[in-house]
Amino acid sequence: MHPLDADHVLRPVRTGDGAALARAYAANREHLAPWEPSRSDVFFTRSHQEQHVEQCLADVRAGRGYRFVIESGDGEIRGRVNLNNVVRGAFWSADLGYWIDGRHTRRGLAGRAVALVSEHARTELHLHRLQAATLLHNTASQRVLTSAGFERIGIAPQYLRIAGEWQDHVLFQRILV
C-alpha cells in the first residue's frame, strides 16, 4: 500500500473488493457516465464486480494487467488506476486508465496515483512505455497526465466507444526509461 494523502492509499485490487467496487461505481454512475463505456445495470452489482476482481487477479497472474484502487480510511473505494493490455516482446508497453470519485476530485489524488502506478510500471514491471487517452474535452484528465510526465502524441479519431458513441481521443505517452 502506498499513501496518497492522510486519508487515502493506493493498493492492488484484491479478493473481496467486489462489494466496495459496486458501491463506488453506483455512487459515481452519473459522474463517470460521460467518460466511460455505457454500462448495464448488472455492472453495478456486487456479483459482477466480484467476477471482475477475479478477472483482474487472473490478469495479474498472466502478466496482462495490473489494477489498483484508491481506498479511503473508512475502507471505501474512491477511485481506480489500471494498467491494461500489457505487451512485452519488442513493445514493453501498457495502457493506463483511471477515475476518481466525483466527491474527491481536485485534491491531487489522481495525479499522485498515476505517478505511483507509472513508477511501479517502470521499476517493478520494467515497462518501457505507458499510453493513455482522454476525450478531447477532458482537460482535467489531460492536466493529470501532463503533470505525471505524459506527453501528448496525437489525436485518434473515433478511438473508443464512450457514452454510447465512437469518440475522438487525445493520445498521451510516457517513456519510462
C-alpha positions in Angstrom: 0.0 0.0 0.0 1.2 3.5 -0.9 -0.2 6.6 0.9 -1.6 9.2 -1.4 -2.5 11.7 1.4 -3.6 11.5 5.1 -6.9 9.7 4.2 -6.2 7.6 1.1 -3.9 4.8 0.0 -3.2 3.1 -3.4 -3.2 -0.7 -3.3 -3.7 -3.5 -5.7 -7.2 -4.9 -6.3 -7.8 -7.9 -4.1 -10.3 -10.7 -3.4 -13.3 -9.3 -1.6 -13.2 -5.9 -3.2 -16.4 -6.6 -5.2 -18.9 -5.0 -2.7 -16.8 -1.8 -2.3 -16.3 -1.5 -6.0 -20.1 -2.0 -6.6 -20.8 0.8 -4.1 -18.1 3.1 -5.7 -19.4 2.6 -9.2 -23.1 3.0 -8.1 -22.2 6.2 -6.2 -20.4 7.5 -9.3 -22.7 6.3 -12.0 -23.6 9.7 -13.3 -20.2 11.2 -12.7 -18.5 8.5 -14.8 -21.1 8.1 -17.5 -19.7 10.8 -19.9 -16.2 9.3 -19.6 -16.7 5.6 -19.8 -18.4 2.9 -22.0 -22.2 2.6 -21.4 -22.8 0.2 -18.5 -25.7 -2.2 -18.0 -27.4 -2.4 -14.5 -25.6 -5.7 -14.0 -22.2 -3.9 -14.0 -23.1 -2.1 -10.7 -23.8 -5.3 -8.8 -21.6 -6.9 -6.2 -21.6 -10.2 -8.0 -20.5 -8.7 -11.3 -17.7 -6.7 -9.5 -16.6 -9.9 -7.7 -16.3 -11.6 -11.1 -14.3 -8.6 -12.3 -12.0 -8.8 -9.4 -11.3 -12.4 -10.2 -10.5 -11.5 -13.8 -8.2 -8.7 -12.6 -6.3 -11.2 -10.4 -6.1 -13.7 -13.3 -4.7 -10.9 -15.5 -2.0 -10.2 -12.9 -1.0 -13.9 -12.8 -0.8 -13.9 -16.6 1.1 -10.6 -16.7 -1.7 -9.0 -18.9 -2.9 -6.2 -16.5 -2.4 -4.7 -13.1 -5.3 -2.9 -11.4 -5.2 -0.7 -8.3 -7.8 1.0 -6.1 -7.7 4.3 -4.2 -9.0 3.4 -0.8 -10.1 5.9 1.9 -9.6 5.4 5.6 -13.1 4.1 6.0 -12.3 1.2 3.6 -14.4 2.6 0.7 -13.0 2.8 -2.8 -12.6 6.3 -4.1 -11.0 5.6 -7.5 -9.1 3.2 -9.7 -5.9 3.2 -11.7 -5.4 0.4 -14.2 -2.6 -0.9 -16.4 -4.3 -2.8 -19.2 -3.1 -4.6 -22.3 0.4 -5.2 -21.1 2.5 -6.1 -24.1 6.1 -7.4 -23.9 8.3 -8.5 -26.8 9.6 -5.5 -28.7 7.0 -3.2 -27.2 7.1 -3.4 -23.4 4.1 -1.1 -23.0 0.6 -0.8 -21.4 -2.5 1.3 -21.5 -3.2 3.4 -18.4 -6.7 4.4 -17.3 -8.1 5.9 -14.1 -11.0 7.5 -12.4 -11.7 9.4 -9.2 -14.9 9.5 -7.1 -16.7 12.7 -8.1 -16.7 13.9 -4.5 -12.9 13.6 -4.3 -11.7 15.4 -7.4 -9.4 18.4 -7.5 -7.4 17.1 -4.5 -4.4 15.7 -6.4 -5.4 12.1 -5.8 -5.4 11.2 -9.5 -2.0 12.8 -10.2 -0.4 11.1 -7.2 -1.9 7.7 -8.0 -0.9 7.9 -11.7 2.6 8.9 -10.8 2.9 5.9 -8.3 1.5 3.4 -10.9 3.8 4.8 -13.5 6.8 4.3 -11.2 5.6 0.8 -10.4 5.4 0.1 -14.2 9.0 1.3 -14.6 10.6 -0.3 -11.5 8.6 -3.5 -10.9 7.2 -4.4 -14.3 10.1 -3.0 -16.3 7.9 -1.5 -18.9 9.3 1.0 -21.4 6.2 3.0 -22.2 2.7 3.8 -21.0 -0.1 5.2 -23.1 -3.2 6.9 -22.0 -6.1 8.5 -23.9 -8.7 11.2 -23.0 -11.7 12.6 -24.6 -10.9 15.8 -26.5 -12.7 17.9 -23.9 -11.5 16.2 -20.8 -9.0 18.9 -19.8 -8.9 17.8 -16.2 -7.6 14.4 -17.1 -5.2 15.9 -19.6 -3.7 18.0 -16.8 -3.3 14.9 -14.6 -1.4 13.2 -17.4 0.9 16.1 -18.2 1.7 16.6 -14.5 2.6 12.9 -14.2 5.1 13.3 -17.1 3.0 12.2 -20.0 3.3 14.0 -23.4 0.6 14.5 -26.0 1.4 12.5 -29.1 -1.7 13.0 -31.3 -5.4 12.6 -31.9 -7.1 9.2 -32.5 -10.3 9.6 -34.4 -13.3 7.5 -33.2 -10.8 5.8 -30.8 -13.2 4.4 -28.1 -16.9 3.9 -27.7 -17.6 6.1 -24.8 -21.1 7.0 -23.5 -22.6 5.1 -26.4 -20.7 6.9 -29.2 -17.4 6.4 -31.0 -15.4 9.4 -29.9 -12.1 11.1 -30.8 -9.4 11.0 -28.1 -6.1 12.8 -27.4 -3.3 10.2 -27.0 -0.5 10.6 -24.5 2.5 8.6 -23.7 5.2 8.4 -21.1 8.6 6.8 -21.8 9.6 5.2 -18.5 13.4 4.8 -19.0 
